[in-house]
Every structure is written in structure tokens, then in C-alpha cells.
Amino acid sequence: MTISAILANHRPDVLTASPDESVGDLVVRLAENRIGALPVIDGKSVIGIFSERDIVYGVAKHGAAFLNKTVADTMTAPTISVTPDTAILYALSLMTKRRIRHLPVIKDDALVGFVSIGDLVKHRIEKIEAEAAAMRDYINMA
């Protein structure tokens, strides 16, 4: 299975951040949408990711003044990304090794999706449960 299977169940539009947005404004958007991270886009290119982790580190270092900084000054960059053809298990391994929770999905140099480790784990659990159910059905038929 590949990342494209996960994207098939996602909304087609991806929420993004702009590098010139203020951190304070972006924190409000994260809270309103109940999400933990956004890809930062300049033109069509993903130039970084802004996440809850960036907020924690920024507030710890700069205090409340952090909210007045721009996303470009505080985002995590460069990004680690995948393509729709990337295997789900490879993406899970990459996230675990790099200790990250979100991956932009890039195709033809454009953002086509944004997946979280939760998305990948949920997909894996559903696949394992479906295989177990099929095995139980097979055993019961014998």
C-alpha cells in the first residue's frame, strides 16, 4: 500500500501556512482547525512545516514575544517529504527514525497532500483488522 491510499480518504484541499504570517495568527488557525501542523508554502514550493513543537520551543526561548515573529523565522526547515507512490511502511519508518509526525506529499514539485503519523497508523490498523476478519471467515468456512 502507498500514501495514495491514504490521500484517497482525505479532503482534496490542504490547509497551508504562508511564510510571512505571524505565529500568533497561525496558532489561532491551528486551534480553530484542531490540527497540529501545517506545511509552509512559498509559491508552489513547500519550504517548511510549522507545528505544535515549533510553538513549544519558540515560547520556551522567546516567551510571549514569539507570537509576533513570522512563520518563516520559526518553522522547521528543510522539510522531509514523500510522494503518493511512497510505501506506507516506509513513511512510518521515516517518521519514526526522524522523530516527526507530519509529512508533506509532493508530486511534480507541488503539494498534493499532508499526512500525519496518526493517518498512517489508522490505515495500518484497518488493514490488519480486515485481514484478521478475512482469516476468521476463511477458518469458519473450513
C-alpha positions as CSV (number, residue, x, y, z in Angstrom):
1,M,0.0,0.0,0.0
2,T,1.1,3.5,-0.8
3,I,0.4,7.0,0.5
4,S,-2.0,7.5,-2.3
5,A,-4.4,5.1,-0.5
6,I,-4.4,7.5,2.5
7,L,-4.9,10.5,0.3
8,A,-8.0,8.9,-1.2
9,N,-9.7,9.4,2.1
10,H,-8.5,13.0,2.7
11,R,-10.1,16.3,1.7
12,P,-8.7,17.4,-1.6
13,D,-7.7,20.8,-0.3
14,V,-4.7,21.0,2.1
15,L,-4.6,23.8,4.7
16,T,-1.3,25.6,4.4
17,A,0.6,28.5,6.0
18,S,2.4,31.4,4.5
19,P,6.0,32.3,5.5
20,D,5.0,35.9,6.2
21,E,2.1,35.0,8.6
22,S,2.6,35.8,12.2
23,V,3.0,33.0,14.6
24,G,0.1,34.3,16.6
25,D,-2.3,34.2,13.7
26,L,-1.1,30.6,12.8
27,V,-1.6,29.4,16.3
28,V,-5.2,30.6,16.1
29,R,-5.7,28.7,12.8
30,L,-4.2,25.5,14.3
31,A,-6.5,25.7,17.3
32,E,-9.6,26.6,15.2
33,N,-9.0,23.6,12.9
34,R,-7.9,21.3,15.7
35,I,-4.7,20.3,13.9
36,G,-1.1,20.1,15.0
37,A,0.9,21.3,11.9
38,L,0.7,23.0,8.6
39,P,3.0,22.9,5.6
40,V,4.5,26.3,4.8
41,I,4.2,27.2,1.1
42,D,6.0,29.8,-0.9
43,G,4.5,29.9,-4.4
44,K,4.0,26.2,-5.1
45,S,7.0,25.0,-3.1
46,V,6.9,23.5,0.4
47,I,9.6,25.4,2.3
48,G,8.9,24.2,5.8
49,I,6.5,22.9,8.4
50,F,5.1,24.8,11.3
51,S,4.0,22.5,14.2
52,E,3.0,22.5,17.8
53,R,6.6,21.5,18.6
54,D,7.8,24.8,17.0
55,I,5.3,26.7,19.3
56,V,6.6,25.0,22.4
57,Y,10.3,25.6,21.5
58,G,9.6,29.2,20.5
59,V,7.7,30.1,23.6
60,A,10.3,28.5,25.8
61,K,13.0,30.5,24.1
62,H,11.3,33.9,23.4
63,G,8.3,34.0,25.7
64,A,5.1,35.8,24.6
65,A,7.2,37.8,22.0
66,F,7.3,34.6,20.0
67,L,3.8,35.2,18.9
68,N,4.8,38.3,16.9
69,K,7.5,36.5,14.9
70,T,6.8,35.3,11.4
71,V,6.3,31.7,10.4
72,A,9.4,31.9,8.2
73,D,11.6,32.8,11.2
74,T,10.3,29.9,13.3
75,M,9.3,27.0,11.0
76,T,11.1,23.7,10.8
77,A,13.0,23.6,7.5
78,P,14.0,21.9,5.3
79,T,11.1,19.5,5.1
80,I,11.2,15.8,4.7
81,S,8.5,14.7,2.2
82,V,7.1,11.7,0.4
83,T,5.3,11.1,-2.9
84,P,2.0,9.5,-3.4
85,D,3.9,6.3,-4.5
86,T,5.8,6.0,-1.3
87,A,5.0,2.8,0.6
88,I,3.1,3.4,3.9
89,L,5.5,1.3,5.9
90,Y,8.5,3.2,4.5
91,A,6.8,6.5,5.5
92,L,6.1,5.1,9.0
93,S,9.7,4.1,9.3
94,L,10.9,7.5,8.1
95,M,8.7,9.3,10.6
96,T,9.9,7.1,13.5
97,K,13.6,7.4,12.6
98,R,13.4,11.2,12.1
99,R,11.0,11.7,15.1
100,I,8.5,13.7,13.0
101,R,4.7,13.4,12.9
102,H,3.8,15.0,9.6
103,L,4.9,14.6,6.0
104,P,4.0,16.8,3.0
105,V,3.1,14.7,0.0
106,I,4.7,16.1,-3.2
107,K,4.0,15.2,-6.8
108,D,5.6,17.1,-9.7
109,D,7.1,19.7,-7.3
110,A,3.6,20.6,-5.9
111,L,1.9,19.8,-2.6
112,V,-0.8,17.2,-3.2
113,G,-1.4,16.1,0.4
114,F,-0.3,16.2,4.0
115,V,-0.3,13.1,6.2
116,S,0.2,12.6,9.9
117,I,1.6,9.6,11.7
118,G,-2.0,9.1,13.0
119,D,-3.3,8.8,9.4
120,L,-0.7,6.1,8.7
121,V,-1.3,4.1,11.9
122,K,-5.0,4.2,11.4
123,H,-4.7,2.9,7.9
124,R,-2.4,0.1,9.1
125,I,-4.8,-0.9,11.9
126,E,-7.7,-1.0,9.5
127,K,-5.8,-3.2,7.0
128,I,-4.7,-5.6,9.8
129,E,-8.3,-5.8,11.1
130,A,-9.6,-6.5,7.6
131,E,-7.0,-9.3,7.1
132,A,-7.9,-10.8,10.5
133,A,-11.6,-10.8,9.7
134,A,-10.9,-12.4,6.3
135,M,-8.8,-15.1,8.1
136,R,-11.6,-15.8,10.6
137,D,-14.1,-16.1,7.8
138,Y,-11.9,-18.5,6.0
139,I,-11.3,-20.6,9.1
140,N,-15.1,-20.7,9.8
141,M,-15.8,-21.9,6.3
142,A,-13.5,-24.8,6.6
